[in-house]
């Protein structure tokens, strides 16, 4: 039996991506292409904020990136553990 990480639906097979997996991969692509200014705009709607707000926006982006990396590692682990022996 294979499962995806988190609250995602169970995998259809050990070598297939679930809808949850696809969503996580999409989020990873968005984060990877995001500049620092884009992270601030995403958080506050403008790039004109204080240094403290900028730091909070960067911290939020880093937190999201950390979560996505963990999810990607879980996907990789599931795919490699469930693959052909």
Backbone as a chain_set.jsonl record, in Angstrom:
{"seq": "XXXXXXXXXXXXXXXXXXXXXXXXXXXXXXXXXXXXXXXXXXXXXXXXXXXXXXXXXXXXXXXXXXXXXXXXXXXXXXXXXXXXX", "coords": {"N": [[0.851, -1.178, 0.0], [0.577, 2.197, -0.871], [1.042, 5.57, 0.077], [0.44, 9.078, -0.118], [2.167, 11.977, 1.137], [1.083, 13.906, 3.975], [-2.159, 15.413, 3.801], [-2.99, 14.489, 1.389], [-4.542, 12.552, -1.256], [-4.574, 8.925, -1.385], [-1.974, 7.275, -3.201], [-2.293, 6.218, -6.605], [-0.714, 4.291, -7.541], [2.578, 3.053, -6.889], [4.399, 4.321, -8.556], [3.208, 6.555, -9.591], [2.07, 9.933, -9.799], [0.072, 11.659, -7.482], [-2.854, 13.8, -7.296], [-2.372, 15.566, -5.234], [0.441, 15.452, -5.139], [1.053, 16.655, -7.612], [0.069, 19.23, -7.171], [1.811, 20.073, -5.129], [4.257, 20.029, -6.511], [3.753, 22.035, -8.373], [3.546, 24.248, -6.633], [6.167, 24.293, -5.707], [7.533, 25.005, -8.015], [6.548, 27.608, -8.368], [7.562, 28.898, -6.091], [10.309, 28.568, -6.499], [10.779, 30.255, -8.641], [10.39, 32.755, -7.605], [11.281, 36.036, -6.826], [12.919, 38.063, -4.297], [11.61, 40.542, -4.093], [9.175, 39.858, -5.232], [8.225, 38.08, -3.332], [7.726, 39.806, -1.205], [5.744, 41.444, -2.362], [3.749, 39.5, -2.745], [3.075, 38.933, -0.162], [2.332, 41.407, 0.992], [1.126, 42.935, -0.973], [2.382, 45.079, -2.074], [5.596, 46.466, -2.875], [6.65, 48.434, -1.373], [7.395, 48.6, 1.64], [8.199, 48.5, 5.172], [11.481, 47.743, 6.572], [11.19, 45.788, 8.525], [8.758, 44.582, 7.793], [9.542, 43.573, 5.323], [11.432, 41.705, 6.133], [9.738, 39.946, 7.518], [8.165, 39.052, 5.368], [10.104, 37.694, 3.844], [10.757, 35.714, 5.678], [8.337, 34.341, 5.804], [8.19, 33.388, 3.158], [10.433, 31.716, 3.184], [9.611, 29.855, 5.105], [7.439, 28.67, 3.751], [8.848, 27.579, 1.593], [10.466, 25.729, 2.919], [8.518, 23.958, 3.881], [7.469, 23.004, 1.423], [9.74, 21.743, 0.361], [10.023, 19.627, 2.173], [7.656, 18.231, 1.57], [8.198, 17.557, -1.107], [10.385, 15.848, -0.732], [9.082, 13.761, 0.593], [7.444, 12.833, -1.469], [9.388, 11.936, -3.296], [10.577, 9.952, -1.731], [8.412, 8.161, -1.443], [8.049, 7.404, -4.117], [10.514, 6.202, -4.724], [10.706, 4.157, -2.818], [8.517, 2.592, -3.434], [8.965, 1.7, -5.949], [10.121, -0.503, -8.647], [11.807, -3.419, -7.541]], "CA": [[0.0, 0.0, 0.0], [1.348, 3.428, -0.871], [0.292, 6.767, 0.439], [1.168, 10.324, -0.301], [2.379, 12.651, 2.412], [0.095, 14.89, 4.391], [-3.587, 15.159, 3.653], [-3.284, 14.133, 0.008], [-5.217, 11.28, -1.515], [-3.642, 7.821, -1.566], [-1.434, 7.152, -4.545], [-2.924, 5.203, -7.436], [0.324, 3.293, -7.718], [3.811, 3.573, -6.3], [5.174, 5.099, -9.516], [2.35, 7.583, -10.171], [1.861, 11.131, -9.002], [-1.3, 11.951, -7.098], [-3.228, 15.199, -7.477], [-1.642, 16.283, -4.184], [1.829, 15.554, -5.604], [1.086, 17.633, -8.695], [-0.106, 20.535, -6.545], [3.055, 20.396, -4.427], [5.266, 20.329, -7.529], [3.399, 23.363, -8.881], [3.943, 25.25, -5.623], [7.627, 24.351, -5.694], [7.936, 25.793, -9.193], [6.233, 29.016, -8.105], [8.505, 29.414, -5.097], [11.652, 28.605, -7.089], [10.879, 31.385, -9.548], [9.994, 33.981, -6.925], [12.342, 36.907, -6.335], [12.646, 38.646, -2.99], [10.585, 41.576, -4.247], [7.902, 39.18, -5.482], [7.777, 37.528, -2.053], [7.16, 40.919, -0.438], [4.472, 41.819, -2.993], [2.775, 38.435, -2.499], [2.679, 38.989, 1.248], [1.748, 42.69, 1.378], [0.471, 43.598, -2.089], [3.227, 46.179, -2.546], [7.011, 46.295, -2.531], [7.02, 49.564, -0.537], [7.094, 48.31, 3.045], [9.328, 48.722, 6.068], [12.459, 46.655, 6.647], [10.623, 44.727, 9.36], [7.782, 43.869, 6.972], [10.307, 42.832, 4.322], [11.997, 40.542, 6.823], [8.634, 39.011, 7.762], [7.796, 38.453, 4.08], [11.151, 36.723, 3.52], [10.612, 34.585, 6.606], [7.157, 33.587, 5.369], [8.58, 32.677, 1.938], [11.345, 30.641, 3.598], [8.788, 28.843, 5.766], [6.714, 27.95, 2.706], [9.823, 26.797, 0.835], [10.857, 24.609, 3.781], [7.403, 23.006, 3.865], [7.402, 22.391, 0.096], [10.877, 20.823, 0.24], [9.651, 18.432, 2.933], [6.658, 17.505, 0.785], [8.878, 16.976, -2.268], [11.159, 14.706, -0.247], [8.14, 12.672, 0.865], [7.047, 12.292, -2.774], [10.539, 11.18, -3.805], [10.714, 8.736, -0.915], [7.345, 7.24, -1.814], [8.294, 6.887, -5.458], [11.677, 5.317, -4.734], [10.418, 2.979, -1.981], [7.479, 1.769, -4.041], [9.323, 1.342, -7.307], [10.561, -1.881, -8.887], [12.902, -3.849, -6.67]], "C": [[0.889, 1.23, 0.0], [0.446, 4.598, -0.556], [1.119, 7.975, 0.087], [1.299, 10.986, 1.064], [1.213, 13.574, 2.724], [-1.33, 14.443, 4.162], [-3.968, 14.762, 2.238], [-3.959, 12.786, -0.105], [-4.181, 10.169, -1.66], [-3.194, 7.727, -3.019], [-2.155, 6.047, -5.296], [-1.961, 4.052, -7.691], [1.629, 3.885, -7.227], [4.614, 4.453, -7.251], [4.367, 6.22, -10.155], [2.199, 8.754, -9.218], [0.377, 11.308, -8.713], [-1.61, 13.414, -7.423], [-2.507, 16.074, -6.453], [-0.189, 16.489, -4.603], [1.963, 16.648, -6.66], [0.931, 19.05, -8.152], [1.176, 20.981, -5.855], [4.144, 20.77, -5.428], [5.002, 21.707, -8.142], [3.798, 24.467, -7.919], [5.446, 25.401, -5.57], [8.139, 25.177, -6.869], [7.675, 27.27, -8.985], [7.257, 29.622, -7.15], [9.9, 29.549, -5.693], [11.836, 29.813, -7.998], [10.595, 32.733, -8.905], [11.213, 34.764, -6.439], [11.975, 37.427, -4.945], [11.555, 39.697, -3.057], [9.213, 40.953, -4.484], [7.346, 38.581, -4.197], [7.135, 38.621, -1.203], [5.812, 41.333, -1.022], [3.389, 40.775, -2.729], [2.23, 38.523, -1.076], [1.9, 40.269, 1.572], [1.037, 43.424, 0.247], [1.252, 44.769, -2.652], [4.669, 45.876, -2.163], [7.474, 47.401, -1.584], [6.572, 49.317, 0.899], [8.352, 48.555, 3.877], [10.302, 47.541, 6.023], [11.927, 45.49, 7.47], [9.605, 43.906, 8.569], [8.478, 43.035, 5.895], [10.897, 41.57, 4.944], [10.923, 39.501, 7.107], [8.213, 38.315, 6.47], [8.822, 37.403, 3.664], [11.038, 35.496, 4.411], [9.426, 33.71, 6.216], [7.477, 32.774, 4.116], [9.511, 31.514, 2.271], [10.579, 29.518, 4.282], [8.022, 28.012, 4.742], [7.657, 27.066, 1.902], [10.266, 25.573, 1.635], [9.777, 23.534, 3.775], [7.347, 22.262, 2.528], [8.548, 21.407, -0.099], [10.591, 19.527, 0.99], [8.643, 17.576, 2.182], [7.282, 16.842, -0.436], [9.712, 15.763, -1.868], [10.262, 13.512, 0.051], [7.672, 12.022, -0.438], [8.168, 11.424, -3.336], [10.702, 9.879, -3.047], [9.649, 7.705, -1.293], [7.611, 6.601, -3.178], [9.478, 5.917, -5.501], [11.44, 4.061, -3.905], [9.438, 2.039, -2.667], [7.81, 1.289, -5.442], [9.76, -0.099, -7.434], [11.766, -2.233, -8.032], [14.062, -4.367, -7.456]], "O": [[1.844, 1.31, 0.773], [-0.742, 4.61, -0.879], [2.345, 7.906, 0.004], [0.628, 10.603, 2.022], [0.456, 13.967, 1.836], [-1.669, 13.268, 4.305], [-5.154, 14.705, 1.916], [-3.947, 11.984, 0.829], [-3.034, 10.436, -2.02], [-3.941, 8.057, -3.94], [-2.579, 5.057, -4.7], [-2.389, 2.948, -8.026], [1.765, 5.106, -7.157], [5.431, 5.256, -6.799], [4.794, 6.784, -11.162], [2.2, 8.591, -7.997], [-0.466, 11.127, -9.592], [-0.712, 14.174, -7.786], [-2.083, 17.186, -6.766], [0.353, 17.583, -4.441], [2.881, 17.466, -6.603], [1.596, 19.971, -8.627], [1.582, 22.137, -5.982], [4.877, 21.734, -5.209], [5.942, 22.46, -8.4], [4.324, 25.501, -8.333], [5.955, 26.51, -5.406], [9.076, 25.961, -6.72], [8.49, 28.103, -9.381], [7.755, 30.724, -7.378], [10.599, 30.527, -5.428], [12.944, 30.338, -8.11], [10.563, 33.751, -9.596], [12.067, 34.229, -5.733], [10.849, 37.245, -4.483], [10.679, 39.75, -2.194], [8.204, 41.461, -3.995], [6.132, 38.573, -3.99], [6.115, 38.387, -0.554], [4.85, 41.549, -0.284], [2.231, 41.13, -2.512], [1.063, 38.223, -0.827], [0.93, 40.233, 2.329], [0.401, 44.449, 0.494], [0.815, 45.39, -3.62], [4.924, 45.114, -1.23], [8.578, 47.32, -1.044], [5.506, 49.769, 1.316], [9.433, 48.787, 3.335], [9.978, 46.476, 5.498], [12.186, 44.331, 7.147], [9.588, 42.678, 8.662], [8.049, 41.921, 5.594], [10.859, 40.497, 4.343], [11.165, 38.303, 6.954], [7.934, 37.116, 6.477], [8.45, 36.334, 3.182], [11.206, 34.368, 3.948], [9.502, 32.483, 6.288], [7.087, 31.611, 4.012], [9.383, 30.436, 1.69], [10.874, 28.345, 4.056], [7.964, 26.787, 4.854], [7.313, 25.933, 1.565], [10.422, 24.491, 1.07], [10.078, 22.344, 3.676], [7.195, 21.041, 2.498], [8.344, 20.336, -0.671], [10.89, 18.443, 0.489], [8.753, 16.35, 2.155], [6.945, 15.707, -0.771], [9.74, 14.762, -2.585], [10.642, 12.371, -0.212], [7.521, 10.802, -0.505], [7.924, 10.308, -3.797], [10.936, 8.828, -3.643], [9.948, 6.521, -1.444], [7.418, 5.398, -3.358], [9.445, 4.926, -6.23], [11.936, 2.993, -4.266], [9.521, 0.823, -2.498], [7.032, 0.559, -6.055], [9.773, -0.84, -6.451], [12.65, -1.4, -7.832], [15.07, -4.77, -6.876]]}, "num_chains": 1, "name": "protein.A"}
